[in-house]
């Protein structure tokens, strides 16, 4: 098998993993919402998890900013 074929297979597998994770997350969010959780709660949990990993130090700041933006957007939409 040549390098191009192997690369194509790897990309296909990555796409399948991403699609599977997306489907899982869609179903998981339905359960969370049914239990009274919000997207912000999920972002907060991911941020907390990432903050324990040194390699994600830069990412944590962006997650915190994203969470704040979502909360601000939600509060503004509730006022409208």
C-alpha positions in Angstrom: 0.0 0.0 0.0 1.4 3.4 -0.9 1.7 6.4 1.3 -1.2 8.2 -0.4 -3.5 5.3 0.3 -2.5 5.1 3.9 -3.0 8.9 4.3 -6.4 8.6 2.7 -7.4 5.8 5.1 -6.2 7.8 8.1 -8.2 10.8 7.0 -11.3 8.6 6.6 -10.9 7.2 10.1 -10.5 10.7 11.5 -13.7 11.8 9.8 -15.5 8.7 11.2 -14.3 9.4 14.7 -15.3 13.1 14.5 -18.7 12.1 13.1 -19.2 9.5 15.9 -18.2 12.0 18.6 -20.6 14.6 17.1 -23.5 12.1 17.2 -22.6 11.2 20.7 -22.4 14.8 21.8 -25.8 15.5 20.2 -27.4 12.7 22.2 -25.5 13.6 25.4 -26.7 17.3 25.1 -30.3 16.1 24.9 -29.8 14.2 28.2 -28.0 17.1 29.9 -30.7 19.6 28.8 -33.5 17.2 30.0 -31.7 17.1 33.4 -31.6 20.9 33.6 -28.0 21.5 32.5 -27.0 24.1 29.9 -24.3 24.4 27.2 -22.6 26.8 29.6 -22.5 24.1 32.3 -20.8 21.8 29.8 -18.3 24.5 28.8 -17.5 25.1 32.4 -16.9 21.4 33.1 -14.7 21.1 30.0 -12.8 24.3 31.2 -12.3 22.8 34.6 -11.0 19.5 33.1 -8.7 21.3 30.7 -7.3 23.5 33.5 -5.9 20.4 35.2 -3.8 19.7 32.1 -0.7 21.8 31.6 -0.8 21.3 27.8 -4.2 23.0 27.6 -3.1 26.1 29.6 -3.6 28.4 26.6 -6.9 26.8 25.6 -8.4 27.4 29.1 -8.4 31.1 28.5 -10.3 30.7 25.3 -12.8 28.4 26.9 -13.4 30.8 29.7 -14.0 33.6 27.1 -16.4 31.4 25.1 -18.4 30.6 28.3 -18.7 34.3 29.1 -19.8 35.1 25.6 -22.4 32.4 25.6 -23.7 33.6 29.0 -23.8 37.2 27.8 -25.6 36.2 24.6 -28.2 34.2 26.6 -28.8 37.0 29.0 -29.3 39.5 26.2 -31.7 37.2 24.4 -33.7 36.8 27.6 -34.0 40.6 27.9 -35.4 40.9 24.3 
